[in-house]
Amino acid sequence: MIMINGKSFRTSKPQDLDQKLVALTGHGQHEVQALLSAGPSLAARVLMPYLGKHEGEPAPDLNELANDIAADPDAIGAIAKLYALPADTVEELVAQ
C-alpha cells in the first residue's frame, strides 16, 4: 500500500519489473534514483508497474498520478522505498 496525496493505492511488485520499467521509461531499475529526481511525470511512470494489479482496481490515470505526486512532498520517498533504495538515497530524494 502506498499513500499519494491522501489517496491509497494497493501495490504489488511485478515479476518482470525491469521489463515494465524499461517499457514505461526507457530505463531499468538501476536508474530509478535518477528517474525519481526528474520530476513527477517520470516518478508516476516509475510507480505504475506496482499499481492496478488487483481485481476491480484499474491502474490510475498517469497524468492524474503525476499531479498527485507533485502535490505530495512525501510521494517521492514513498516510491523510492518500494524500490528498496537505501535510506540515505531516500532522504536525498525527499530533500530535493
C-alpha positions, 0 to 999 in steps of 0.5 A: 500500500502506498499513500499519494496525496491522501489517496491509497493505492494497493501495490504489488511488485511485478515479476518482470519489473525491469521489463515494465520499467524499461517499457514505461521509461526507457530505463531499468531499475538501476536508474530509478534514483535518477528517474525519481529526481526528474520530476513527477511525470517520470516518478508516476511512470516509475510507480505504475508497474506496482499499481492496478494489479488487483481485481476491480482496481484499474491502474490510475490515470498517469497524468492524474498520478503525476499531479498527485505526486507533485502535490505530495512532498512525501510521494517521492520517498514513498516510491523510492522505498518500494524500490528498496533504495537505501535510506540515505538515497531516500532522504536525498530524494525527499530533500530535493 
